[in-house]
């Protein structure tokens, strides 16, 4: 019963959060400019042409009524047609999703093992030079803005050395009906810099979490007992320390992966990566409201949904969370 109440409560919170986020996004995009002027030819259009276009797009209705209609359409999966691309808005977003999923997945495949290993190293060598260096590097990596990190990676990896391309997705290979870059060598080179831009802050975050968990676990009585029994440091590390810190690491990995899907906007824009984030920025600039709302809705659902799943997974693994809920 407690697990069912946890699930119900978490899903209720997710639904309310999505509703609030949709309202904020809807009001925000409708307060910026008039998309009619991007659709009609301003030089030749008359006032009557503009009025008809406004009515055709439903922009003559009060804002609250437009929002109610929007929610009704979302329930049926209809986000409207793009003003610019003349395609169903949600289908357009889904066509960009594989690129974002690929970028976020490669970044997390770099961040999770690297951050965990660095955290274990720092925790096992607490107070030593290696620990101090990892802590300072993690603070720096978490402090720098993503746009500055992206530009520095372009400067070092593309301009000064020429090892990697500065932008674009490059050649792709079709698999399961979608195009993927990681299946080609040139595609992997295109992926490297944007994936590092997403991975580096997450490496720092996971490393700090793994370090604190390692210090806590290795100060417990059962760890001292294992040492007293003569178990090797490596066996203690991989058989006892790592399993005990894995739950919070898995939790933060899931949350950060959702964050990558939702907030890779800056990285995708700087590296001209044709994903959902870049589509959002382009659509905002063009005032393509159906695409903006479809993108924001998908991003919100992905972020909130992944966080809800992570919370439920954590509650499933740790009975204390269920009892507190």
Secondary structure as GFF3:
##gff-version 3
##sequence-region A 1 325
A	DSSP	alpha_helix	2	30	.	.	.	ID=ss1
A	DSSP	alpha_helix	36	39	.	.	.	ID=ss2
A	DSSP	alpha_helix	47	56	.	.	.	ID=ss3
A	DSSP	alpha_helix	63	75	.	.	.	ID=ss4
A	DSSP	alpha_helix	89	124	.	.	.	ID=ss5
A	DSSP	alpha_helix	129	143	.	.	.	ID=ss6
A	DSSP	alpha_helix	146	154	.	.	.	ID=ss7
A	DSSP	pi_helix	155	160	.	.	.	ID=ss8
A	DSSP	beta_strand	173	175	.	.	.	ID=ss9
A	DSSP	beta_strand	178	180	.	.	.	ID=ss10
A	DSSP	alpha_helix	185	218	.	.	.	ID=ss11
A	DSSP	alpha_helix	221	228	.	.	.	ID=ss12
A	DSSP	alpha_helix	233	236	.	.	.	ID=ss13
A	DSSP	pi_helix	237	241	.	.	.	ID=ss14
A	DSSP	alpha_helix	242	263	.	.	.	ID=ss15
A	DSSP	alpha_helix	265	270	.	.	.	ID=ss16
A	DSSP	alpha_helix	276	285	.	.	.	ID=ss17
A	DSSP	alpha_helix	289	317	.	.	.	ID=ss18
A	DSSP	alpha_helix	319	324	.	.	.	ID=ss19
###
